[in-house]
């Protein structure tokens, strides 16, 4: 991925005496999951198009410890967090951008008490700032112009950090019809992946959480379900498949929507 998309590591930047403006925290999902890698690529294209000086940690990046903490293993979380903080502080990182709300929430709110203090932005916030500063231009009438789109609020972006407007403002810049689910923003409903649920079998019940959420989205008859989290993307995609609607409804990250409409 590095060569094709012009992505440098912090180690490479240090060796050549460069100081990146931003560290792009890729996250486990964005690194290893085939579907989430497409979100990573979309964000990298946006950063390159806007001439942002950024770098990744590469093999020096490990899990933030979020799943361990949510599953109740505080000891493992602190071990993982301390290892990351050591690396970040060694590179004197100031600003971090990530496409994963779980990484965003953990680094922003839980790393400071362990000695990791950084300015942390979700990719929708950062992309919004690039557009408002004139660094990223959107084409007139992209592929999604006039399409009906609903946005699913990721729990760790919305209710945990009060970030509701950035993703919506980006979607509205695409000249689309943004329709809201009944449970949205402060009353948003989980996709079913949070709290380390992504990695375990479902508990007894009569309906999967992601099926319930997808049902709400499909009731609006959207052409696109937009997400701002790789976990939400997986769960909503599975939900759409459950209703055999994958040919009618796309599940796309906001970065993918913007990359499609940007002048790249």
Steps between C-alpha positions, in 0.01 A plus 500: 500500500778742593656534157182526292344765722808691612480427873808557712572366847606716794833314499560595134411864572734509799783354292458775238459776759134569420232571759149397384214732585275204579529138608238284328405230750379219276363262765472121489192498280640749251824301482381141480134486396463491120186714500639757746820530296290668231409769755870536585585542132223757452630708791860478376389625156324794668806585713728484195260711290496766773882491525490407868838402640412180680655170599397168655676292762495190281616190687555714812122550536320246717142476625396795719368253759137603454359145457697376802371786718137460390522125563622570855873431469637826639850353547532408131359840399762685704779286358391572144438868570839552667678338208325734254555809715870421521524488121284811444693705755833387356392649166365811678160454335266795551201436271330169419230428242316167490206349311408280798282653775620231743864605450390866502320468833771293670798715396311827560339419834688212660864547400550837679490346849774258387722779367379523141374851420417570136255694287280222361259546210254265335553490124165670433607797716837520325353473149249771590788727608685432171194605300430811710867606467480460122757218490253247360265579213189299417381451143161631396240224504684180578374144473275545804327823394129476579536160667312419819751442782459426870784527751546252784661666805789294644457480881856604580485795264152623583378436851849453647655810341212718373621498139182512293533785253833433324390181320159647414646822362734299278213287368291811427786650298437219249165654404303198621179442692606426858227313687517425873404181680266531799785411734780736405746744654463503883238224473707292258483122506807273506594289196572210734881493474605719796619381838707224332176337377651498151726214601253261661191305416164669556325442832154337516217717375249520220679753277859606429574863588638575153186355338283731712713802405511413131122459504470861621731619224327301223159634608616837360568339161849647466735429211799536735549434871793718602723410795797654676641184659644178354315287758167669420575447132539124551187468712280707268634315195412168665157643583440604138603150386258352753216675314648411157526870416870517413421574133272791593673660799870582536670532838781755470723693737476880482865506383407280203214735409729803516788330315255421221386863479836667562724638231766230546 
